[in-house]
Amino acid sequence: MTMDMFLCLFGLAWIQPFTVSLHTEHIRVKTNHVLHVIDDMFVGVNIDSGRLRYNLKFHNVSSPKLLALGKALAPGYLRVGGTSGDYMVFDPTHDIATGQQFQLRATTWDDLNMFVQKIGLKLVIGLNLMLRDGTKWNPSNAKLLLKYSSDKGYPFAGIELGNAPNFYYRQWNTTVSEAQLASDFKELKQVLQGTAYKSSLILGPDVASYEDKFLNNFLTDGGASAVDVLTVHHYYFNGNTAKLEDFSDHSIMDRLISEVQTVVGMVRSYHGLVAWLGETSSGYGGGTPGIGNRYVAGNLWLDKLGVSAKYGIKRVMRQSFFGGHHSLLDDNSDPTPDYWLTLLYKRLVGNKVFDVPSSSDNIRLYAHCTKLNNVYNYKPGSITVYALNLNKDPVLLTISDLNINSMDRFWLTPEGGNLTSTKVQLNGNTLELVNNQIPHMMPRSVGSGTMKVPGNSFGFIVIPDANIAACQSQGHGTIVG
């Protein structure tokens, strides 16, 4: 068997009456070289700190439905952060004068931690950086929260300090310099040394957008020795002004590539430091109403997962699990199409990442070793290809030069063919909870190496008998975070 796997895409051109023009494009998956290694924690979710302002009253975190949906996404991280985190003051006794801040009640904090523990995710918390004594961060309220949490036995996998500090001039009409921010993170690191959280990861600086100068200055001014993970936020556009066509525009997707390459290049200069997309979705400002949590948003989400893994990002934290127009759950805690897409990704996409060159902008292709788990029981050596067809017309996907007994197709399309559908179908069957339980999401077997996929659709192809040498060993390697 050759080490390279060839994918042939036969695109159907615009069909004129009585004529069909067939275009053939050869795509090559380079299975002889592993680009990067990710692990089971690669995809995580966020809950905005603003949800704690309202004591989680809009979502019942003890409901069987929410618990089932959360458990299905484990393992992974759950981050509580966002702009509201810099307005949040932990107030277990209700006697702290908060001013323009808001009070985080102990009962709300207890409810959140119980939820996180029950669903099996690991908690990342964001601390308030805008509690300051002059130019310096005041850690007294953070110490109160840490002490309370330690006494309760709540584990924290990671701790952040502040949210989008490069945009404080917008929120607070003030600035925190890169050098001062690095100093504040050193203070956080010192505070943690005397607590049960001295081994928790320190994440930062959670900059909004890729500001190369800010990130570089933060690292060189001492931040590199204070954080374990460099975190940046990424959104493609303003969610309030985005249009439907923006969610299928390859040129918008392509912007992410250079931005990821830049931040990964930065951390490469510092031994042990890795990069996360600490908060990310399609559009900032709460997402795009009527689009950001619909089927078409899966284009940006699946492509972002592919780009991030391919170019060396170690974690992708989805904004948000619930709340907003870009959430994985709607206001009734029912799954949106991106929830099902995320769940399939976590079940099918494994640790080793391969390069898939393409000459077509509207066909996006990514490939990994297949995830080995007890859901589908795929064997070592199998490979998963995930693809997006941004064209309006269908294409034929043909995998050749391999001894393929069959392929497993997990293809996602919108219910009714409407790109803004709130429902997604797997191989033609609508995905829905059944008595608060995740349904069986079974593939459709394709007997040959060729399959037809619709226009404006995406999905996964598993080749169980690919026998790829790099996929015979499924060790996850050592990844910080």
Sequence and secondary structure as in RCSB ss.txt:
>XXXX:A:sequence
MTMDMFLCLFGLAWIQPFTVSLHTEHIRVKTNHVLHVIDDMFVGVNIDSGRLRYNLKFHNVSSPKLLALGKALAP
GYLRVGGTSGDYMVFDPTHDIATGQQFQLRATTWDDLNMFVQKIGLKLVIGLNLMLRDGTKWNPSNAKLLLKYSS
DKGYPFAGIELGNAPNFYYRQWNTTVSEAQLASDFKELKQVLQGTAYKSSLILGPDVASYEDKFLNNFLTDGGAS
AVDVLTVHHYYFNGNTAKLEDFSDHSIMDRLISEVQTVVGMVRSYHGLVAWLGETSSGYGGGTPGIGNRYVAGNL
WLDKLGVSAKYGIKRVMRQSFFGGHHSLLDDNSDPTPDYWLTLLYKRLVGNKVFDVPSSSDNIRLYAHCTKLNNV
YNYKPGSITVYALNLNKDPVLLTISDLNINSMDRFWLTPEGGNLTSTKVQLNGNTLELVNNQIPHMMPRSVGSGT
MKVPGNSFGFIVIPDANIAACQSQGHGTIVG
>XXXX:A:secstr
  S EEEEEEEE   BTTB  EEEEEEEEBTTS  EE  TTSEEEEEETHHHHTTTTTS TTSHHHHHHHHHT S
SEEEEESGGGGGEEE TTS    TTSEEE HHHHHHHHHHHHHHT EEEEEE TT EETTEE  HHHHHHHHHHH
HHT   SEEEE S GGGHHHHTS    HHHHHHHHHHHHHHHHTSTTTTSEEEEEEEES  HHHHHHHHHTTGGG
T SEEEEEE SEETTT  GGGGG HHHHHHHHHHHHHHHHHHTTSTT EEEEEEE SEETT  TTTTTSGGGHHH
HHHHHHHHHHHT  EEEES SBSSTT SB TTS B HHHHHHHHHHHHEEEEEEB   S TTEEEEEEEE   TT
T   TT EEEEEEE SSS EEEEEESS  S EEEEEEEEGGG TT S EEETTEE   BTTB      EEESSSE
EEE SSEEEEEEETT   GGGS         
